[in-house]
Amino acid sequence: MCLKLKKGAIFIADSHYPNHKAKEFLKLLNAINQGLIKTEQLILMGDIFDLLVGNSPYLQKKFTKEIELIEDIAKRVEVIYLEGNHDFNLSSIFKNIKVVKIELQPLIMSYKSKTYAISHGDKFATNISYKLYTKLIRNPLLLKILPDYIAKSKLKQMQSKKICKEIKDFKNIVNNITKSYTSDYIIEGHFHQGIKIGNYTSLPSFACSLGYGVFNGDEVEFLRS
């Protein structure tokens, strides 16, 4: 699958709403929705919510207004949502946006003669136990039988989780990740680093730095809300 990447596209990664920078995140979305921040394309890079699962009535009800806000943006802006490890099985929730499941990532996008591989970031260079865990938690049959109180408890637990830290050996991680790609450029979230290494861009976590990305026609520039 190859889509057109648009100049001025906004990338938001790892906002982990509502447990981190909730007011600032909603302010950014509202600014986009109202046209105060202009863009033709909004790419949500996963872990936008600290927990949002399509099979959970509790989570859908809790985030009704936020879901409606993203849907409102999609009336004027092309919105692409790459599922992460905190938000998945979203196709039943979002009707007017393009949802990209983890198994369909990376999403290959193009601008002029260059290709950009875009992924949440937890598909490659992760150990077997993590891959098994993420596959298990995304299983729709399992999620269907889990009671909502587990989702409520899990969301509360994440309030105290420390998600912002520098990964000291990140360059080695990137070297391993890039072996799985053939595109000209790679753009990922998940790691919360906000750094560029060669043709690889690790987007900043909005929850950690209020940072997001804007595509300038060549690469993604980091801005701060």
Secondary structure as UniProt FT lines:
FT   STRAND          2..4
FT   TURN            7..8
FT   STRAND          10..12
FT   TURN            18..19
FT   HELIX           22..33
FT   TURN            34..35
FT   STRAND          41..44
FT   STRAND          52..53
FT   TURN            54..55
FT   HELIX           57..62
FT   HELIX           64..73
FT   TURN            74..76
FT   STRAND          78..82
FT   STRAND          87..88
FT   TURN            91..93
FT   STRAND          98..100
FT   HELIX           102..104
FT   STRAND          107..111
FT   TURN            112..113
FT   STRAND          114..119
FT   HELIX           128..137
FT   HELIX           140..145
FT   HELIX           148..157
FT   HELIX           158..160
FT   TURN            168..169
FT   HELIX           170..178
FT   TURN            179..180
FT   STRAND          185..188
FT   STRAND          195..197
FT   TURN            198..199
FT   STRAND          200..202
FT   HELIX           206..209
FT   STRAND          211..215
FT   STRAND          220..224
//
